[in-house]
């Protein structure tokens, strides 16, 4: 499971803040040129399990023109251009509810959300308090159930918002998550996690990806509040899920897999001899693809876990080196992050039966 250092989270926070000021340098779009961009907007979500409102965003097929502005702009990653506040194009679309990874944020995955929207989907995402950029705590990130409930609250909101509800196919609601968000996505359809397994693993492998982050905050998954990690947190409205490099997949119980009735797309970044053990769902890992009744597995190689992050700016790698940070801009020999992204988009679009870009 990917975790990032405090300095990288600071940089990610700048990316999130930049999205809020994107309209300071708008570019007007004339005529039919809006067809090349997805619509984007932000809103707040009320969630009973949270003390405050959740920051949320939505990407969608644009039906009118407003202005183009960058979303998720920051010092390391390239932004995604979007039509801010445009009208939704007439139609009915599947709803994808997106969960970011540990230390990430909703706008940093704009490269994926935008492309899915241009193919005919509505993508809603939230910033998970306690595990988002600049606000990522080991203790709060261990409260897995709250992240699933965040997604359910976002679904509640858009299904009751007249700006979006009429455009959503309620029988085609899917979750999509990466890394820690991959756990969230799988729990949203009823897979049950057993935290003690993760606790045992981290006790034996304290420096493993993910274990080091939780250990730095004194989290022992053998002693956490199991009401917030284990159990069934399924949202019955979710028709299926997409989980990309999910964290610690070996901690999901076989009994909950046996009962799974909903389709699942699993994506691993790398090959079986390079994928991190902590996120491997294939034959050399947790074997989720063969243990789930209706699951497809796509492996994308050459790639690493970090290949799922946004395209880096030319100076991104240098900034990270100067910060003594994780080399999230580096790729293995022969890898092309843009091509990895294209293959992820194709896999997800195929699973959801989306059309070519509009």
N, C-alpha and C positions, 0 to 999 in steps of 0.2 A: 504494500500500500504506500503510495507516495506521500511523503511529508516534506515540508520545506523549512529551511532555516528562518530565523526571525528577520534577517536582512532581506531575504527574498520576499518574505511576506510584506515587508515595508514597500518594496518595489511594486508588488501586486496591489497594495492599497492605493498607490499612486495611479495605477491603471484604472481602478474602480472609480477614484475621484475624477479622473479625466472624463469618464463617461458622463458624469453629471454636468460637466462644462462643455460638452461636445458642441452645443448649439452656439458657442461663442464665435465659431468660424464656419458658418453654414455655407453650403454651395447650392444655389438654386438649381432646380431641375426643371427643364422645359419640355413641353410636348409629351411624347410617349416614352421619353428616356427613363421614366421611373420603372419601366419593366425590368431593368437590369438590377434593381435593388429590392431588398426585402424591407418591409415596414418594421418599425421598432418603437416601443414606448415603455414607460416605467410606471409602476403603481405600488401602493402599499397594501399588504395583506394582514388582516387581523387573524391572529392565531391564539386560541385560548391557552395553549401550553406555553406561550411566550409572554414575557412581561411587556414587550413593546411590539410595534409593527414590524413585519418582515419586508425588506426591500425586495421587489420583484420586477421582472421585465418580461416582455412578450415580443417575439418576432413572428411575422405573418406575411402572407402574400399581399403586396401593396396594390390598392385599387385607385389611389389618387396620388398626386404629387405634392410634396411640401418642399423640403430641402434635405440635402445629403450632408451628413456629419459623421465623424469617426466615433465608434463605440469601443471602449476598452483601450484607449490610447495610453501609452506609458513609455517609460525609458527602455524597456527590454523588448516588449512584444509589439508587433504591428497591429493596428486597430482594424476593425471591420466597418466598412461604410454602410450606412443605413438611411432610409427615409424616416426622419423623426416625426412621429405622430401622424403619419399618413392614414388615410382610410383603408379599411380592410376590403380586399377585392371580393366581389360577390361569389358565394360558393359555400360549401360545407367541407371542413377540413379535419383530419385527425389531429388530436392534441397530444403533444409530446411534453412531458414535465421533466425538466432537466435538473440533475443534482451534481454540483461540482465536487472536486476532490478536496482533500485536506489542504487548507491554506489557499485554495483557489477562490474564484468568484464567478458569478453568472456571466459577466460580460467578457471574461477572458476566453470563453468558449463560443464567442460570436461567429468565428469561422465556420462552426458546425451549424449553429442555430440559423444563421443567415441562409446557408445553402439548403437546409431542409425546408425553410419557409419558401424559398424560391421554387421548390419542387412541389409545393402544395400542402404544407403542414403549418400548424400553429404551434410555436414552441414557447412554453412558459418556464421561467426559472426563478429561483430565489437565492439570496445569499443566506446561508445557514449560520445563524449567530453562534459564535464560539468555535467555528471551524472555517471561517472565511478569511480573506486577505486582511491582515492587520488585526485580526480578532480571532486567532487560532490558538486555542488552549488545549493541552493534552486532556485535562479533566473534562472539559465541556465537549470535546470531540468524541469522548467515549460514551456519550449519551445518544446512542444510535437511534433510538425510537423517536427522539425529537426531530431528527432530520426527516424521517418518514412522515411524521405528522406535519412538518413544514410543507411537504408536497401535497398532502391531502388538503391543507388549508388553501394552497394555491389553486387547486382544482375547485374547491368550494367557491373561491372568489370569482374565477373567470366564468363559471357556469351561472353565476348570478349577476354578472356585469353585462348590461345591455350592449356595451361596445363590442363584446366578443362572443357572448353566449350563442347568438343566432348563427354563428359561423362554425360552431364546433359539432363534430359527429360524436355524440356522447357514447356510442358503442365502440369508438376507436380512440380510447385514451390509453397512452403508453407512458411508461417511465423510462428514463435513460440516465445512467450514471457512470462516472469515471472514478476509479480508485476507491476512496472512501465512499464516494457517491455510487460506486458499483454495488457496495453492500446495501446502501439505501434503496437502490432500484430493486435488488433481489428481495429485500424485506418487504417492499411495497406490494409484491404479489404473493407473499405468504411463506417465503423461505425463512426458516428459523435458525438463528445464530446461537451458538453455545460458547459464551465468553470464556468459560474455564479452559477450553481448548486453546484459545488464543493466549490466555495467561500462562498455560504450561509451555507453549511454544516460545513465548517471549522470555520466560525464565531461563530457558535453555539457549536462546539466541538473542541476548539483549541488544546487540548492535545491528540486528536485522532491520531492513527498511520498515518503518512503522513502529516496530518495537522500541527503537531508539527514541523516537518522538514521544511515545506514551511514557516510556521510562523516565524521560527528562522531567516529566511532571509528576512522577511518583505513582502513576496509574498501574495497578496490578489487576488484570482482568479476572483473576480468581477471587477478587474481593470487591468488585464494583456492584452497583445497584442493578441486579439482573432484571428488574422490571423495565430497565431502559436499554437492555442489550438483547436478552433472550425473549422468546415468546413470538406470537403471531401478530404482526402489525399490518396485515394486508388491508388495502383499500379495495373493496369489491368493485369499484368503478374502473379499476385498471385492467385492461384487456390483455396486456403482455408487457414484456420489459426487455431492455437492451442494457447489458452490463459490460463495461469495457475495463479490462484489468482490475476486477474487483479485489478489494483487500481481503486477505486471509480466507479464501474460499473453502479451505479445508475445515473451517469451523462451522459450516452449515450442516444441519442434521440430515441424515438419510431419510428419516421418517417424514420430514417436511417435503423433501424432494419427491418421495413416492406419491405424495398427495397433490403434487403440482399439476394443474390442468391447463395452465396458460402458456402460450408460446414464449420462448426466451431466445434472444440472440446474444451469444457470448463472443466478445472480440478480445484477442490477446495480441499484444504488440511485441513481435519478435518470433523466434522459432523455439521449438521445444528445448533446445540446448542453450538458449540465451534468455528466455523469459524469467523474470524474477520468480523464485519459488513462492514468494508471498502473494503473488497475483496470478499464478499459473493455474488455469482451469482445464488444461489439456492432459494428455496421457502421462506426462512426467510430473504432473502436479495434482490438483484436487480431483481431476477427471469429472468435473461438473457436466460437461457436454454429454458424457455417456450415462451419467447417473440421473439426469433429468429426463422425464419422458418425452418432452417436446422442445428440445433445444438444438440450435445450430451453432457451430463454432467456426469463426473465421480467424485465421492467424495471418497477420500482416508483417512481413519481414523483407528486408532488414529494417528494424525499428527498435526502439527502447520505450520504456514506460513514459519518458519525457517527450517522446515524439507526438503524443496527443496534445501537448500544449501548443499555444499559438505560434505562428511564424515569428522568428526573432528579427529584430532590427539589426542592421549591420554592426552597430556598436554594442548589441546586447550581450554577446559572449564576453567582451572586454569588461563591461560593467560588472558582470557576475564574478569574473576573476578578481577584479579589484576589491569586491566585497567579500572575497574568499567564500563564495557561495557555491551551491550545487551547480554543476555544469549542464543546466537544463537546455541550453541552446546547442549542445554538442550532439552529433549523430554518429552512429556506428558506420564503419566503412561501407560505402555503396548506398547508404540511405538518403532519401530525399524527403524531408518533412512534408513538403507540399504534396508529394505523391502519396505519402501515408495518409494525409488528410483526405485526398480524393478517394482512396480505397475505403476509408472509414465511411465517407459519405455514400459511396455506392452500396456498401454492405447494409447500412441503416436504411437507405432508400428502398433497396430491394426487399428487406424484411417488412417494411411498412407499405410496400406497393405504391410508392410515390412515382410521379411522372418525371419527365425531363424538366430541366429548369425552365421557368417562364420568364 
